[in-house]
Amino acid sequence: MKSRNHVVLGTGVLGLAVARYLADQGTTALLVNRSGTPADDWPVHACDASDPKALAKVLTRPTTLYVCAAPPYWRWESEFPLLAEGIARAVTGGDVDIILADNVYAYGPCAGAFREGDPARPCSRKGQVRQAVTERLMGLHGQPGLRVAVVRGATFFGPGVEQSSVGQAVFNSTLDGKTTWILGDPHAAQAYTYVPDFAAAMVELARHSSSFGHVWHAPSHSAASQLAFLETVSGLGEHPLKLRTVGPLMMRCLGLFNPAMRELQEMMYLYDKPWAFSSELTQSTFGIARTPFATAIANTAASARAARTLAMN
């Protein structure tokens, strides 16, 4: 690990979690985003990764590149392919291991559990974008000096997570006893990935040559419905859970003014129907631990409270 540069592309919650995990092991990572704006007091190098010449200047030595960047949700179709192409051109001819963070969109609907090795059958525009990005970067694997692995996660939660159906705002409203709005069927089982576990999986998989050339699943928790998840959160506070569902009509109305809500409409199959996300193969093959569900939820609740207190002072 120490013989290679470690570059984290993207300074959202996952990118920062990867940098923290590396730092805890004594490895310094170079964080990269387009603006160069520091993130949580971490220094950041400014680089537009869709510009292959600019990114190539960051990859002048043997490098492990953790791709945690993603355009705004409503600009995926126009910007994600450019990002993937920029990365592909920048690494060509170099000595680069790529660890790509991904989600379940490329799989399409699932009546049971998503598993490593399942074929891509996207039923949405964003799923098609994710499939194209994965195929473009995975297609680099095996070229001289290049190795690629993909790590997929389910619904994100964890300290600092905002853009999620169980993000920080949902935690705060639940802990405060306010009405918490959710998408889809509150009783449908779903799957959840604790962001620190996702970050750990990305770093640990980079250590193993056998991980490259494959898609893996970050350690995740399945079987809990949104209702069960939020009842656990509510139990950490002092108020009963007040839950309401955003229906199709409200979704369409919100989508007129909110581009993220507009884009979510085609993804409602992930909220209306039960599904699971198997990570047993990744965990057993590489010995990657999973944070206990209750502990992960408690850590997230504590972080949400602390962030709100800090914002109020």
ChimeraX attribute file (.defattr): number of C-alpha atoms within 10 A of each C-alpha:
attribute: neighborCount
match mode: 1-to-1
recipient: residues
	/A:1	14
	/A:2	8
	/A:3	8
	/A:4	15
	/A:5	20
	/A:6	25
	/A:7	23
	/A:8	25
	/A:9	27
	/A:10	21
	/A:11	25
	/A:12	17
	/A:13	23
	/A:14	28
	/A:15	25
	/A:16	24
	/A:17	21
	/A:18	27
	/A:19	25
	/A:20	19
	/A:21	22
	/A:22	19
	/A:23	12
	/A:24	10
	/A:25	9
	/A:26	11
	/A:27	15
	/A:28	16
	/A:29	21
	/A:30	16
	/A:31	25
	/A:32	26
	/A:33	21
	/A:34	16
	/A:35	11
	/A:36	15
	/A:37	15
	/A:38	15
	/A:39	15
	/A:40	10
	/A:41	7
	/A:42	14
	/A:43	13
	/A:44	20
	/A:45	18
	/A:46	16
	/A:47	21
	/A:48	18
	/A:49	25
	/A:50	21
	/A:51	16
	/A:52	21
	/A:53	16
	/A:54	15
	/A:55	21
	/A:56	20
	/A:57	11
	/A:58	17
	/A:59	19
	/A:60	13
	/A:61	15
	/A:62	15
	/A:63	21
	/A:64	24
	/A:65	24
	/A:66	28
	/A:67	22
	/A:68	21
	/A:69	22
	/A:70	18
	/A:71	13
	/A:72	11
	/A:73	17
	/A:74	16
	/A:75	14
	/A:76	18
	/A:77	15
	/A:78	11
	/A:79	17
	/A:80	22
	/A:81	18
	/A:82	17
	/A:83	20
	/A:84	22
	/A:85	18
	/A:86	20
	/A:87	24
	/A:88	18
	/A:89	18
	/A:90	22
	/A:91	23
	/A:92	16
	/A:93	12
	/A:94	18
	/A:95	19
	/A:96	24
	/A:97	23
	/A:98	26
	/A:99	27
	/A:100	22
	/A:101	25
	/A:102	24
	/A:103	18
	/A:104	21
	/A:105	23
	/A:106	24
	/A:107	20
	/A:108	18
	/A:109	19
	/A:110	16
	/A:111	9
	/A:112	11
	/A:113	17
	/A:114	21
	/A:115	17
	/A:116	18
	/A:117	10
	/A:118	11
	/A:119	11
	/A:120	15
	/A:121	15
	/A:122	18
	/A:123	16
	/A:124	18
	/A:125	16
	/A:126	22
	/A:127	21
	/A:128	19
	/A:129	20
	/A:130	24
	/A:131	20
	/A:132	16
	/A:133	21
	/A:134	21
	/A:135	12
	/A:136	16
	/A:137	21
	/A:138	23
	/A:139	14
	/A:140	19
	/A:141	18
	/A:142	12
	/A:143	13
	/A:144	12
	/A:145	15
	/A:146	19
	/A:147	23
	/A:148	26
	/A:149	25
	/A:150	25
	/A:151	23
	/A:152	23
	/A:153	24
	/A:154	26
	/A:155	20
	/A:156	22
	/A:157	24
	/A:158	26
	/A:159	23
	/A:160	18
	/A:161	21
	/A:162	18
	/A:163	14
	/A:164	13
	/A:165	18
	/A:166	19
	/A:167	19
	/A:168	24
	/A:169	18
	/A:170	22
	/A:171	24
	/A:172	19
	/A:173	17
	/A:174	28
	/A:175	23
	/A:176	18
	/A:177	16
	/A:178	15
	/A:179	13
	/A:180	19
	/A:181	16
	/A:182	19
	/A:183	19
	/A:184	19
	/A:185	20
	/A:186	21
	/A:187	15
	/A:188	18
	/A:189	21
	/A:190	24
	/A:191	23
	/A:192	24
	/A:193	25
	/A:194	27
	/A:195	29
	/A:196	23
	/A:197	23
	/A:198	24
	/A:199	26
	/A:200	22
	/A:201	27
	/A:202	28
	/A:203	19
	/A:204	15
	/A:205	21
	/A:206	22
	/A:207	13
	/A:208	10
	/A:209	12
	/A:210	12
	/A:211	21
	/A:212	22
	/A:213	16
	/A:214	14
	/A:215	23
	/A:216	27
	/A:217	29
	/A:218	34
	/A:219	30
	/A:220	28
	/A:221	21
	/A:222	19
	/A:223	17
	/A:224	19
	/A:225	20
	/A:226	24
	/A:227	17
	/A:228	15
	/A:229	19
	/A:230	24
	/A:231	16
	/A:232	17
	/A:233	21
	/A:234	22
	/A:235	14
	/A:236	15
	/A:237	15
	/A:238	11
	/A:239	13
	/A:240	14
	/A:241	22
	/A:242	16
	/A:243	18
	/A:244	13
	/A:245	13
	/A:246	14
	/A:247	12
	/A:248	13
	/A:249	9
	/A:250	11
	/A:251	17
	/A:252	16
	/A:253	12
	/A:254	15
	/A:255	16
	/A:256	10
	/A:257	10
	/A:258	13
	/A:259	14
	/A:260	15
	/A:261	18
	/A:262	17
	/A:263	19
	/A:264	18
	/A:265	15
	/A:266	14
	/A:267	17
	/A:268	14
	/A:269	17
	/A:270	23
	/A:271	20
	/A:272	16
	/A:273	17
	/A:274	23
	/A:275	22
	/A:276	21
	/A:277	27
	/A:278	22
	/A:279	23
	/A:280	17
	/A:281	15
	/A:282	21
	/A:283	18
	/A:284	10
	/A:285	10
	/A:286	15
	/A:287	12
	/A:288	18
	/A:289	15
	/A:290	20
	/A:291	16
	/A:292	11
	/A:293	18
	/A:294	12
	/A:295	10
	/A:296	20
	/A:297	22
	/A:298	17
	/A:299	13
	/A:300	23
	/A:301	24
	/A:302	14
	/A:303	18
	/A:304	24
	/A:305	16
	/A:306	13
	/A:307	14
	/A:308	13
	/A:309	10
	/A:310	9
	/A:311	8
	/A:312	7
	/A:313	5
